[in-house]
Amino acid sequence: MLSVDESKRQAAERSMAYVQDGMRVGLGTGSTAKHVLELLGNASRRV
């Protein structure tokens, strides 16, 4: 069974499938946003 934080990380990873180059991404202030920001940062370094 996944921890709450691991579940949030998975949700963030799945949401990245919808992000395309040039998009504006709206983030909330919840704890899942932290994971999305990390993933977006890593994705931008690969470009």
N, CA, C and O atoms as CSV, one atom per row, in Angstrom:
chain,resi,resn,atom,element,x,y,z
A,1,MET,N,N,0.839,-1.176,0.000
A,1,MET,CA,C,0.000,0.000,0.000
A,1,MET,C,C,0.888,1.244,0.000
A,1,MET,O,O,1.891,1.306,0.711
A,2,LEU,N,N,0.505,2.227,-0.802
A,2,LEU,CA,C,1.283,3.449,-0.915
A,2,LEU,C,C,0.978,4.413,0.225
A,2,LEU,O,O,-0.137,4.459,0.744
A,3,SER,N,N,1.998,5.180,0.600
A,3,SER,CA,C,1.752,6.245,1.572
A,3,SER,C,C,0.997,7.375,0.877
A,3,SER,O,O,0.890,7.404,-0.349
A,4,VAL,N,N,0.488,8.280,1.659
A,4,VAL,CA,C,-0.241,9.422,1.092
A,4,VAL,C,C,0.687,10.214,0.181
A,4,VAL,O,O,0.283,10.605,-0.914
A,5,ASP,N,N,1.921,10.459,0.610
A,5,ASP,CA,C,2.864,11.231,-0.202
A,5,ASP,C,C,3.203,10.507,-1.507
A,5,ASP,O,O,3.314,11.147,-2.553
A,6,GLU,N,N,3.365,9.203,-1.459
A,6,GLU,CA,C,3.631,8.431,-2.681
A,6,GLU,C,C,2.448,8.488,-3.638
A,6,GLU,O,O,2.629,8.557,-4.854
A,7,SER,N,N,1.242,8.459,-3.091
A,7,SER,CA,C,0.042,8.574,-3.926
A,7,SER,C,C,-0.026,9.935,-4.596
A,7,SER,O,O,-0.409,10.040,-5.761
A,8,LYS,N,N,0.338,10.960,-3.874
A,8,LYS,CA,C,0.343,12.310,-4.438
A,8,LYS,C,C,1.401,12.433,-5.522
A,8,LYS,O,O,1.177,13.095,-6.535
A,9,ARG,N,N,2.545,11.805,-5.322
A,9,ARG,CA,C,3.606,11.811,-6.333
A,9,ARG,C,C,3.106,11.121,-7.606
A,9,ARG,O,O,3.346,11.611,-8.710
A,10,GLN,N,N,2.426,10.011,-7.462
A,10,GLN,CA,C,1.884,9.312,-8.627
A,10,GLN,C,C,0.850,10.166,-9.356
A,10,GLN,O,O,0.815,10.186,-10.587
A,11,ALA,N,N,0.014,10.865,-8.604
A,11,ALA,CA,C,-0.976,11.747,-9.223
A,11,ALA,C,C,-0.278,12.857,-10.000
A,11,ALA,O,O,-0.705,13.212,-11.098
A,12,ALA,N,N,0.774,13.394,-9.443
A,12,ALA,CA,C,1.537,14.439,-10.128
A,12,ALA,C,C,2.175,13.890,-11.404
A,12,ALA,O,O,2.165,14.555,-12.440
A,13,GLU,N,N,2.728,12.683,-11.330
A,13,GLU,CA,C,3.339,12.071,-12.516
A,13,GLU,C,C,2.299,11.847,-13.605
A,13,GLU,O,O,2.574,12.079,-14.782
A,14,ARG,N,N,1.129,11.406,-13.230
A,14,ARG,CA,C,0.071,11.181,-14.219
A,14,ARG,C,C,-0.395,12.486,-14.841
A,14,ARG,O,O,-0.707,12.534,-16.031
A,15,SER,N,N,-0.443,13.539,-14.044
A,15,SER,CA,C,-0.883,14.830,-14.592
A,15,SER,C,C,0.105,15.367,-15.620
A,15,SER,O,O,-0.279,16.127,-16.510
A,16,MET,N,N,1.360,14.983,-15.507
A,16,MET,CA,C,2.372,15.458,-16.456
A,16,MET,C,C,2.115,14.956,-17.873
A,16,MET,O,O,2.631,15.534,-18.830
A,17,ALA,N,N,1.339,13.906,-18.022
A,17,ALA,CA,C,1.009,13.388,-19.355
A,17,ALA,C,C,0.181,14.391,-20.149
A,17,ALA,O,O,0.131,14.323,-21.377
A,18,TYR,N,N,-0.465,15.313,-19.458
A,18,TYR,CA,C,-1.317,16.308,-20.114
A,18,TYR,C,C,-0.587,17.616,-20.417
A,18,TYR,O,O,-1.113,18.470,-21.130
A,19,VAL,N,N,0.606,17.773,-19.886
A,19,VAL,CA,C,1.351,19.019,-20.058
A,19,VAL,C,C,2.114,18.981,-21.370
A,19,VAL,O,O,2.845,18.035,-21.666
A,20,GLN,N,N,1.923,20.037,-22.147
A,20,GLN,CA,C,2.620,20.153,-23.429
A,20,GLN,C,C,3.466,21.416,-23.426
A,20,GLN,O,O,3.203,22.353,-22.672
A,21,ASP,N,N,4.486,21.431,-24.279
A,21,ASP,CA,C,5.375,22.571,-24.397
A,21,ASP,C,C,4.572,23.833,-24.706
A,21,ASP,O,O,3.706,23.821,-25.580
A,22,GLY,N,N,4.851,24.899,-24.006
A,22,GLY,CA,C,4.189,26.169,-24.240
A,22,GLY,C,C,2.904,26.379,-23.462
A,22,GLY,O,O,2.323,27.464,-23.509
A,23,MET,N,N,2.454,25.368,-22.752
A,23,MET,CA,C,1.214,25.490,-21.976
A,23,MET,C,C,1.434,26.325,-20.720
A,23,MET,O,O,2.527,26.358,-20.153
A,24,ARG,N,N,0.388,26.985,-20.312
A,24,ARG,CA,C,0.354,27.594,-18.986
A,24,ARG,C,C,-0.270,26.564,-18.060
A,24,ARG,O,O,-1.306,25.977,-18.373
A,25,VAL,N,N,0.354,26.357,-16.944
A,25,VAL,CA,C,-0.123,25.348,-16.009
A,25,VAL,C,C,-0.541,26.036,-14.722
A,25,VAL,O,O,0.255,26.732,-14.092
A,26,GLY,N,N,-1.776,25.842,-14.342
A,26,GLY,CA,C,-2.272,26.396,-13.091
A,26,GLY,C,C,-2.073,25.390,-11.971
A,26,GLY,O,O,-2.457,24.226,-12.089
A,27,LEU,N,N,-1.481,25.845,-10.903
A,27,LEU,CA,C,-1.245,24.977,-9.750
A,27,LEU,C,C,-1.999,25.506,-8.553
A,27,LEU,O,O,-2.163,26.714,-8.380
A,28,GLY,N,N,-2.447,24.597,-7.746
A,28,GLY,CA,C,-3.049,24.988,-6.484
A,28,GLY,C,C,-1.953,25.206,-5.451
A,28,GLY,O,O,-0.777,25.339,-5.787
A,29,THR,N,N,-2.350,25.239,-4.229
A,29,THR,CA,C,-1.381,25.435,-3.152
A,29,THR,C,C,-1.224,24.179,-2.305
A,29,THR,O,O,-0.585,24.209,-1.253
A,30,GLY,N,N,-1.801,23.091,-2.760
A,30,GLY,CA,C,-1.743,21.851,-1.999
A,30,GLY,C,C,-0.390,21.168,-2.083
A,30,GLY,O,O,0.492,21.582,-2.835
A,31,SER,N,N,-0.251,20.132,-1.308
A,31,SER,CA,C,1.030,19.433,-1.222
A,31,SER,C,C,1.374,18.678,-2.506
A,31,SER,O,O,2.547,18.390,-2.745
A,32,THR,N,N,0.392,18.352,-3.329
A,32,THR,CA,C,0.674,17.683,-4.602
A,32,THR,C,C,1.377,18.641,-5.566
A,32,THR,O,O,2.138,18.206,-6.431
A,33,ALA,N,N,1.126,19.931,-5.418
A,33,ALA,CA,C,1.772,20.924,-6.279
A,33,ALA,C,C,3.292,20.864,-6.154
A,33,ALA,O,O,3.999,21.113,-7.131
A,34,LYS,N,N,3.794,20.544,-4.994
A,34,LYS,CA,C,5.248,20.402,-4.784
A,34,LYS,C,C,5.822,19.363,-5.738
A,34,LYS,O,O,6.871,19.578,-6.346
A,35,HIS,N,N,5.142,18.255,-5.863
A,35,HIS,CA,C,5.615,17.192,-6.747
A,35,HIS,C,C,5.536,17.618,-8.211
A,35,HIS,O,O,6.439,17.333,-8.997
A,36,VAL,N,N,4.455,18.299,-8.569
A,36,VAL,CA,C,4.309,18.772,-9.949
A,36,VAL,C,C,5.434,19.736,-10.282
A,36,VAL,O,O,6.016,19.654,-11.364
A,37,LEU,N,N,5.749,20.648,-9.374
A,37,LEU,CA,C,6.825,21.605,-9.620
A,37,LEU,C,C,8.165,20.910,-9.808
A,37,LEU,O,O,8.946,21.296,-10.678
A,38,GLU,N,N,8.439,19.895,-9.006
A,38,GLU,CA,C,9.678,19.133,-9.162
A,38,GLU,C,C,9.730,18.461,-10.531
A,38,GLU,O,O,10.761,18.494,-11.204
A,39,LEU,N,N,8.627,17.857,-10.938
A,39,LEU,CA,C,8.583,17.173,-12.228
A,39,LEU,C,C,8.691,18.157,-13.388
A,39,LEU,O,O,9.359,17.872,-14.381
A,40,LEU,N,N,8.039,19.310,-13.269
A,40,LEU,CA,C,8.153,20.327,-14.318
A,40,LEU,C,C,9.583,20.830,-14.420
A,40,LEU,O,O,10.101,21.020,-15.520
A,41,GLY,N,N,10.215,21.043,-13.290
A,41,GLY,CA,C,11.612,21.481,-13.290
A,41,GLY,C,C,12.524,20.472,-13.949
A,41,GLY,O,O,13.400,20.839,-14.732
A,42,ASN,N,N,12.326,19.203,-13.639
A,42,ASN,CA,C,13.144,18.157,-14.259
A,42,ASN,C,C,12.874,18.067,-15.751
A,42,ASN,O,O,13.799,17.846,-16.533
A,43,ALA,N,N,11.625,18.235,-16.157
A,43,ALA,CA,C,11.272,18.164,-17.575
A,43,ALA,C,C,11.896,19.318,-18.344
A,43,ALA,O,O,12.340,19.132,-19.477
A,44,SER,N,N,11.938,20.503,-17.750
A,44,SER,CA,C,12.492,21.657,-18.452
A,44,SER,C,C,14.001,21.537,-18.604
A,44,SER,O,O,14.567,22.111,-19.535
A,45,ARG,N,N,14.658,20.816,-17.728
A,45,ARG,CA,C,16.101,20.605,-17.854
A,45,ARG,C,C,16.448,19.664,-18.998
A,45,ARG,O,O,17.554,19.712,-19.537
A,46,ARG,N,N,15.500,18.810,-19.367
A,46,ARG,CA,C,15.740,17.840,-20.454
A,46,ARG,C,C,15.562,18.451,-21.839
A,46,ARG,O,O,15.983,17.873,-22.840
A,47,VAL,N,N,14.938,19.617,-21.887
A,47,VAL,CA,C,14.653,20.236,-23.181
A,47,VAL,C,C,15.875,20.911,-23.735
A,47,VAL,O,O,15.822,21.488,-24.821
